[in-house]
Amino acid sequence: MPKIKTHKASAKRFKQRGSGTLKRRNANSTHLLGGRSTKRKRSFRKNSDVSPADMVNVRRALNLK
């Protein structure tokens, strides 16, 4: 039985926390920020959790149990 390869694009975007949850960066936070409020831009800095609906697919891509 061959080893299962990690999906490298996913490995660069998601990290596992100590509690086992997965963290991700927020979308829409890199460019064209001039029209957005300072409060909204500040909230982009914080990491978010991967939603439970996507957790199975992300864990499979990262080869996590």
Biopython code that builds the backbone (N, CA, C, O; Angstrom):
import numpy as np
from Bio.PDB.StructureBuilder import StructureBuilder

atoms = [
    (1, "MET", "N", (0.848, -1.188, 0.000)),
    (1, "MET", "CA", (0.000, 0.000, 0.000)),
    (1, "MET", "C", (0.888, 1.244, 0.000)),
    (1, "MET", "O", (1.704, 1.403, 0.908)),
    (2, "PRO", "N", (0.756, 2.132, -0.992)),
    (2, "PRO", "CA", (1.608, 3.324, -1.020)),
    (2, "PRO", "C", (1.189, 4.346, 0.025)),
    (2, "PRO", "O", (0.070, 4.329, 0.538)),
    (3, "LYS", "N", (2.124, 5.233, 0.319)),
    (3, "LYS", "CA", (1.821, 6.317, 1.255)),
    (3, "LYS", "C", (0.884, 7.311, 0.596)),
    (3, "LYS", "O", (0.879, 7.452, -0.627)),
    (4, "ILE", "N", (0.086, 8.006, 1.410)),
    (4, "ILE", "CA", (-0.824, 9.019, 0.899)),
    (4, "ILE", "C", (-0.102, 10.356, 0.906)),
    (4, "ILE", "O", (0.463, 10.760, 1.922)),
    (5, "LYS", "N", (-0.123, 11.040, -0.229)),
    (5, "LYS", "CA", (0.574, 12.314, -0.337)),
    (5, "LYS", "C", (-0.286, 13.449, 0.211)),
    (5, "LYS", "O", (-1.510, 13.445, 0.085)),
    (6, "THR", "N", (0.390, 14.421, 0.822)),
    (6, "THR", "CA", (-0.262, 15.634, 1.312)),
    (6, "THR", "C", (-0.493, 16.576, 0.140)),
    (6, "THR", "O", (0.371, 16.717, -0.725)),
    (7, "HIS", "N", (-1.652, 17.219, 0.106)),
    (7, "HIS", "CA", (-1.936, 18.226, -0.913)),
    (7, "HIS", "C", (-1.187, 19.503, -0.525)),
    (7, "HIS", "O", (-1.580, 20.192, 0.416)),
    (8, "LYS", "N", (-0.120, 19.814, -1.240)),
    (8, "LYS", "CA", (0.803, 20.867, -0.827)),
    (8, "LYS", "C", (0.191, 22.260, -0.848)),
    (8, "LYS", "O", (0.544, 23.097, -0.017)),
    (9, "ALA", "N", (-0.724, 22.529, -1.788)),
    (9, "ALA", "CA", (-1.367, 23.837, -1.813)),
    (9, "ALA", "C", (-2.210, 24.037, -0.559)),
    (9, "ALA", "O", (-2.265, 25.140, -0.016)),
    (10, "SER", "N", (-2.862, 22.981, -0.099)),
    (10, "SER", "CA", (-3.655, 23.064, 1.130)),
    (10, "SER", "C", (-2.758, 23.187, 2.356)),
    (10, "SER", "O", (-3.102, 23.892, 3.304)),
    (11, "ALA", "N", (-1.626, 22.516, 2.347)),
    (11, "ALA", "CA", (-0.717, 22.547, 3.491)),
    (11, "ALA", "C", (-0.169, 23.954, 3.727)),
    (11, "ALA", "O", (0.150, 24.317, 4.859)),
    (12, "LYS", "N", (-0.061, 24.751, 2.651)),
    (12, "LYS", "CA", (0.427, 26.116, 2.786)),
    (12, "LYS", "C", (-0.653, 27.064, 3.307)),
    (12, "LYS", "O", (-0.337, 28.134, 3.829)),
    (13, "ARG", "N", (-1.923, 26.681, 3.169)),
    (13, "ARG", "CA", (-3.022, 27.569, 3.519)),
    (13, "ARG", "C", (-3.664, 27.273, 4.864)),
    (13, "ARG", "O", (-4.277, 28.159, 5.459)),
    (14, "PHE", "N", (-3.537, 26.057, 5.350)),
    (14, "PHE", "CA", (-4.184, 25.651, 6.598)),
    (14, "PHE", "C", (-3.156, 25.142, 7.588)),
    (14, "PHE", "O", (-2.197, 24.469, 7.211)),
    (15, "LYS", "N", (-3.363, 25.471, 8.876)),
    (15, "LYS", "CA", (-2.497, 24.964, 9.938)),
    (15, "LYS", "C", (-3.380, 24.379, 11.025)),
    (15, "LYS", "O", (-4.489, 24.856, 11.268)),
    (16, "GLN", "N", (-2.875, 23.341, 11.676)),
    (16, "GLN", "CA", (-3.633, 22.721, 12.750)),
    (16, "GLN", "C", (-3.231, 23.335, 14.078)),
    (16, "GLN", "O", (-2.044, 23.474, 14.374)),
    (17, "ARG", "N", (-4.223, 23.703, 14.877)),
    (17, "ARG", "CA", (-3.974, 24.237, 16.206)),
    (17, "ARG", "C", (-3.762, 23.083, 17.172)),
    (17, "ARG", "O", (-4.002, 21.924, 16.834)),
    (18, "GLY", "N", (-3.309, 23.412, 18.379)),
    (18, "GLY", "CA", (-3.080, 22.390, 19.382)),
    (18, "GLY", "C", (-4.340, 21.650, 19.781)),
    (18, "GLY", "O", (-4.293, 20.480, 20.161)),
    (19, "SER", "N", (-5.479, 22.347, 19.692)),
    (19, "SER", "CA", (-6.751, 21.737, 20.054)),
    (19, "SER", "C", (-7.282, 20.809, 18.969)),
    (19, "SER", "O", (-8.255, 20.087, 19.187)),
    (20, "GLY", "N", (-6.642, 20.825, 17.795)),
    (20, "GLY", "CA", (-7.084, 19.966, 16.708)),
    (20, "GLY", "C", (-7.897, 20.696, 15.656)),
    (20, "GLY", "O", (-8.124, 20.159, 14.571)),
    (21, "THR", "N", (-8.347, 21.930, 15.959)),
    (21, "THR", "CA", (-9.077, 22.690, 14.946)),
    (21, "THR", "C", (-8.100, 23.224, 13.908)),
    (21, "THR", "O", (-6.894, 23.273, 14.149)),
    (22, "LEU", "N", (-8.617, 23.618, 12.766)),
    (22, "LEU", "CA", (-7.785, 24.135, 11.693)),
    (22, "LEU", "C", (-8.002, 25.628, 11.555)),
    (22, "LEU", "O", (-9.131, 26.109, 11.655)),
    (23, "LYS", "N", (-6.913, 26.369, 11.323)),
    (23, "LYS", "CA", (-7.030, 27.803, 11.130)),
    (23, "LYS", "C", (-6.724, 28.141, 9.686)),
    (23, "LYS", "O", (-6.004, 27.417, 8.998)),
    (24, "ARG", "N", (-7.289, 29.265, 9.236)),
    (24, "ARG", "CA", (-7.107, 29.718, 7.862)),
    (24, "ARG", "C", (-7.059, 31.239, 7.847)),
    (24, "ARG", "O", (-7.474, 31.887, 8.808)),
    (25, "ARG", "N", (-6.557, 31.803, 6.766)),
    (25, "ARG", "CA", (-6.558, 33.251, 6.596)),
    (25, "ARG", "C", (-7.884, 33.689, 6.011)),
    (25, "ARG", "O", (-8.594, 32.896, 5.394)),
    (26, "ASN", "N", (-8.215, 34.960, 6.209)),
    (26, "ASN", "CA", (-9.447, 35.502, 5.650)),
    (26, "ASN", "C", (-9.252, 35.872, 4.186)),
    (26, "ASN", "O", (-8.170, 36.295, 3.780)),
    (27, "ALA", "N", (-10.296, 35.711, 3.411)),
    (27, "ALA", "CA", (-10.283, 36.118, 2.007)),
    (27, "ALA", "C", (-10.474, 37.629, 1.916)),
    (27, "ALA", "O", (-10.860, 38.273, 2.891)),
    (28, "ASN", "N", (-10.202, 38.188, 0.745)),
    (28, "ASN", "CA", (-10.416, 39.608, 0.432)),
    (28, "ASN", "C", (-9.555, 40.535, 1.276)),
    (28, "ASN", "O", (-9.985, 41.646, 1.586)),
    (29, "SER", "N", (-8.361, 40.119, 1.656)),
    (29, "SER", "CA", (-7.553, 40.927, 2.565)),
    (29, "SER", "C", (-6.233, 41.391, 1.966)),
    (29, "SER", "O", (-5.375, 41.880, 2.700)),
    (30, "THR", "N", (-6.042, 41.254, 0.656)),
    (30, "THR", "CA", (-4.716, 41.530, 0.114)),
    (30, "THR", "C", (-4.618, 42.806, -0.715)),
    (30, "THR", "O", (-3.628, 43.526, -0.586)),
    (31, "HIS", "N", (-5.596, 43.116, -1.555)),
    (31, "HIS", "CA", (-5.484, 44.316, -2.382)),
    (31, "HIS", "C", (-6.872, 44.925, -2.583)),
    (31, "HIS", "O", (-7.884, 44.332, -2.210)),
    (32, "LEU", "N", (-6.900, 46.118, -3.178)),
    (32, "LEU", "CA", (-8.143, 46.888, -3.343)),
    (32, "LEU", "C", (-8.785, 47.187, -1.990)),
    (32, "LEU", "O", (-9.993, 47.030, -1.817)),
    (33, "LEU", "N", (-7.962, 47.619, -1.034)),
    (33, "LEU", "CA", (-8.439, 47.852, 0.328)),
    (33, "LEU", "C", (-8.842, 49.304, 0.577)),
    (33, "LEU", "O", (-9.328, 49.626, 1.661)),
    (34, "GLY", "N", (-8.649, 50.182, -0.402)),
    (34, "GLY", "CA", (-8.916, 51.596, -0.183)),
    (34, "GLY", "C", (-10.362, 51.921, 0.125)),
    (34, "GLY", "O", (-10.641, 52.859, 0.871)),
    (35, "GLY", "N", (-11.280, 51.164, -0.436)),
    (35, "GLY", "CA", (-12.689, 51.444, -0.230)),
    (35, "GLY", "C", (-13.271, 50.807, 1.009)),
    (35, "GLY", "O", (-14.448, 51.007, 1.308)),
    (36, "ARG", "N", (-12.480, 50.046, 1.735)),
    (36, "ARG", "CA", (-12.983, 49.345, 2.913)),
    (36, "ARG", "C", (-12.637, 50.116, 4.175)),
    (36, "ARG", "O", (-11.623, 50.812, 4.234)),
    (37, "SER", "N", (-13.477, 49.986, 5.170)),
    (37, "SER", "CA", (-13.265, 50.733, 6.404)),
    (37, "SER", "C", (-12.074, 50.166, 7.168)),
    (37, "SER", "O", (-11.694, 49.011, 6.978)),
    (38, "THR", "N", (-11.497, 50.984, 8.025)),
    (38, "THR", "CA", (-10.361, 50.550, 8.836)),
    (38, "THR", "C", (-10.753, 49.403, 9.744)),
    (38, "THR", "O", (-9.972, 48.475, 9.954)),
    (39, "LYS", "N", (-11.953, 49.463, 10.280)),
    (39, "LYS", "CA", (-12.438, 48.388, 11.161)),
    (39, "LYS", "C", (-12.516, 47.059, 10.413)),
    (39, "LYS", "O", (-12.140, 46.015, 10.945)),
    (40, "ARG", "N", (-13.000, 47.108, 9.189)),
    (40, "ARG", "CA", (-13.121, 45.882, 8.400)),
    (40, "ARG", "C", (-11.747, 45.325, 8.043)),
    (40, "ARG", "O", (-11.523, 44.116, 8.105)),
    (41, "LYS", "N", (-10.817, 46.227, 7.663)),
    (41, "LYS", "CA", (-9.468, 45.777, 7.315)),
    (41, "LYS", "C", (-8.754, 45.185, 8.515)),
    (41, "LYS", "O", (-8.007, 44.215, 8.384)),
    (42, "ARG", "N", (-8.984, 45.772, 9.697)),
    (42, "ARG", "CA", (-8.366, 45.257, 10.913)),
    (42, "ARG", "C", (-8.858, 43.850, 11.227)),
    (42, "ARG", "O", (-8.096, 43.019, 11.720)),
    (43, "SER", "N", (-10.120, 43.584, 10.943)),
    (43, "SER", "CA", (-10.669, 42.248, 11.231)),
    (43, "SER", "C", (-10.099, 41.184, 10.296)),
    (43, "SER", "O", (-10.133, 39.998, 10.624)),
    (44, "PHE", "N", (-9.575, 41.588, 9.134)),
    (44, "PHE", "CA", (-8.954, 40.625, 8.215)),
    (44, "PHE", "C", (-7.671, 40.036, 8.791)),
    (44, "PHE", "O", (-7.263, 38.948, 8.384)),
    (45, "ARG", "N", (-7.022, 40.734, 9.738)),
    (45, "ARG", "CA", (-5.735, 40.271, 10.265)),
    (45, "ARG", "C", (-5.869, 39.002, 11.104)),
    (45, "ARG", "O", (-4.929, 38.213, 11.202)),
    (46, "LYS", "N", (-7.025, 38.815, 11.697)),
    (46, "LYS", "CA", (-7.215, 37.679, 12.587)),
    (46, "LYS", "C", (-7.450, 36.412, 11.779)),
    (46, "LYS", "O", (-8.095, 36.445, 10.731)),
    (47, "ASN", "N", (-6.929, 35.303, 12.267)),
    (47, "ASN", "CA", (-7.181, 34.025, 11.623)),
    (47, "ASN", "C", (-8.580, 33.539, 11.970)),
    (47, "ASN", "O", (-9.115, 33.858, 13.032)),
    (48, "SER", "N", (-9.162, 32.769, 11.067)),
    (48, "SER", "CA", (-10.484, 32.200, 11.279)),
    (48, "SER", "C", (-10.369, 30.690, 11.365)),
    (48, "SER", "O", (-9.350, 30.105, 10.995)),
    (49, "ASP", "N", (-11.424, 30.072, 11.856)),
    (49, "ASP", "CA", (-11.497, 28.609, 11.884)),
    (49, "ASP", "C", (-12.095, 28.114, 10.575)),
    (49, "ASP", "O", (-12.906, 28.797, 9.950)),
    (50, "VAL", "N", (-11.687, 26.925, 10.174)),
    (50, "VAL", "CA", (-12.320, 26.275, 9.032)),
    (50, "VAL", "C", (-13.707, 25.824, 9.475)),
    (50, "VAL", "O", (-13.873, 25.296, 10.574)),
    (51, "SER", "N", (-14.691, 26.034, 8.622)),
    (51, "SER", "CA", (-16.056, 25.693, 9.006)),
    (51, "SER", "C", (-16.211, 24.174, 9.109)),
    (51, "SER", "O", (-15.533, 23.428, 8.403)),
    (52, "PRO", "N", (-17.102, 23.722, 9.988)),
    (52, "PRO", "CA", (-17.301, 22.271, 10.156)),
    (52, "PRO", "C", (-17.713, 21.574, 8.864)),
    (52, "PRO", "O", (-17.396, 20.401, 8.670)),
    (53, "ALA", "N", (-18.415, 22.281, 7.980)),
    (53, "ALA", "CA", (-18.836, 21.671, 6.720)),
    (53, "ALA", "C", (-17.645, 21.354, 5.812)),
    (53, "ALA", "O", (-17.705, 20.412, 5.022)),
    (54, "ASP", "N", (-16.565, 22.132, 5.917)),
    (54, "ASP", "CA", (-15.385, 21.923, 5.079)),
    (54, "ASP", "C", (-14.305, 21.101, 5.760)),
    (54, "ASP", "O", (-13.318, 20.729, 5.126)),
    (55, "MET", "N", (-14.479, 20.814, 7.034)),
    (55, "MET", "CA", (-13.425, 20.182, 7.827)),
    (55, "MET", "C", (-13.010, 18.816, 7.271)),
    (55, "MET", "O", (-11.822, 18.498, 7.236)),
    (56, "VAL", "N", (-13.978, 18.015, 6.841)),
    (56, "VAL", "CA", (-13.667, 16.669, 6.342)),
    (56, "VAL", "C", (-12.773, 16.741, 5.116)),
    (56, "VAL", "O", (-11.783, 16.016, 5.020)),
    (57, "ASN", "N", (-13.123, 17.624, 4.172)),
    (57, "ASN", "CA", (-12.338, 17.722, 2.942)),
    (57, "ASN", "C", (-10.942, 18.284, 3.192)),
    (57, "ASN", "O", (-9.979, 17.828, 2.576)),
    (58, "VAL", "N", (-10.817, 19.255, 4.073)),
    (58, "VAL", "CA", (-9.505, 19.845, 4.355)),
    (58, "VAL", "C", (-8.627, 18.835, 5.083)),
    (58, "VAL", "O", (-7.442, 18.709, 4.775)),
    (59, "ARG", "N", (-9.189, 18.126, 6.033)),
    (59, "ARG", "CA", (-8.410, 17.107, 6.740)),
    (59, "ARG", "C", (-7.930, 16.000, 5.791)),
    (59, "ARG", "O", (-6.821, 15.486, 5.938)),
    (60, "ARG", "N", (-8.757, 15.647, 4.840)),
    (60, "ARG", "CA", (-8.369, 14.619, 3.874)),
    (60, "ARG", "C", (-7.223, 15.128, 3.005)),
    (60, "ARG", "O", (-6.299, 14.377, 2.694)),
    (61, "ALA", "N", (-7.278, 16.410, 2.609)),
    (61, "ALA", "CA", (-6.221, 16.986, 1.773)),
    (61, "ALA", "C", (-4.897, 17.070, 2.533)),
    (61, "ALA", "O", (-3.826, 16.907, 1.948)),
    (62, "LEU", "N", (-4.980, 17.329, 3.859)),
    (62, "LEU", "CA", (-3.777, 17.462, 4.666)),
    (62, "LEU", "C", (-3.295, 16.127, 5.231)),
    (62, "LEU", "O", (-2.252, 16.050, 5.880)),
    (63, "ASN", "N", (-4.077, 15.075, 4.969)),
    (63, "ASN", "CA", (-3.719, 13.730, 5.434)),
    (63, "ASN", "C", (-3.707, 13.671, 6.955)),
    (63, "ASN", "O", (-2.816, 13.063, 7.548)),
    (64, "LEU", "N", (-4.702, 14.306, 7.595)),
    (64, "LEU", "CA", (-4.855, 14.268, 9.037)),
    (64, "LEU", "C", (-5.966, 13.310, 9.407)),
    (64, "LEU", "O", (-6.875, 13.073, 8.611)),
    (65, "LYS", "N", (-5.906, 12.765, 10.587)),
    (65, "LYS", "CA", (-6.931, 11.814, 11.024)),
    (65, "LYS", "C", (-8.159, 12.526, 11.530)),
    (65, "LYS", "O", (-9.123, 11.879, 11.939)),
]
sb = StructureBuilder()
sb.init_structure("model")
sb.init_model(0)
sb.init_chain("A")
sb.init_seg("    ")
for serial, (resi, resn, name, xyz) in enumerate(atoms, 1):
    if name == "N":
        sb.init_residue(resn, " ", resi, " ")
    sb.init_atom(name, np.array(xyz, "f"), 0.0, 1.0, " ", f" {name:<3s}", serial, name[0])
structure = sb.get_structure()
